[in-house]
Amino acid sequence: MSVTVRPFLMFEGRAEEAMTLYVSLIPGSTVLEVERYGAGGPAKEGTIKQARFSIAGQVVQCSDSFVKHAFTFTPSFSFMVECESEAQQDMLWAALIEGGAAMMPLDNYGFSRRFGWLADRFGVSWQFNLP
């Protein structure tokens, strides 16, 4: 018996925008599969029914929920990004903080020489570490 486990991100109309941003920023990333809602469906035509993308080898699934929920993403789930250089960390941080918010600005917190934690414009949390 085979089992697959992967992160699943539920957006309310911005799944494609988020997926496109993430894949454009992280080296070795790609969109794997996209299924859209059609005309007459329960959701707005063209929005993401289900998609899979790979960011740095981690397969992530996402969708646009047509149901409005009283919740969004929580920082208790985050993507941890180990960066190779300060320049790479700065580039990724700048792109993802745009329209988002820092929870822990890039700094030396004692457990890492340079660490930061942010919520991007979609509400998804990212931790950045420079080992």
C-alpha positions, 0 to 999 in steps of 0.5 A: 500500500502506498501513501503520499503526504504533502503540504496543502495550501488553500487560497480564496482566489489567489492560488495561481498567483501564489504558486507562480510567485513561489515557483519563480523565486525558488531555484529548481521549482516548477508547476506540475499540474493544474486543474481549473474550475469550468463554466457552471461549476461551483467556483469562478471559472478558471480558478484553481480546482487543484494544482501541484507544484514543486518548490526545491523538490518539495511537492505542494498541493493547492486550490482556490476554495469557493467557500469563504472560511473564518480562518486563513493560514496560521504561522504554526505551519511554515516553509523553512528555507535554508539559504546558501548566501546572504544575497539569496536570503535577501532576494527571497525575503524582499520578494516575499515580504512585499505586501506581507509582514515580518514576524522576526526580521532577519537578524542573529538570534543566537540559534542562527547567524541570520534568521527571519520569519515572515508571512507573505501577501497570501498569509503563508509563513516562511522561515529563512535560515542562513546556517 
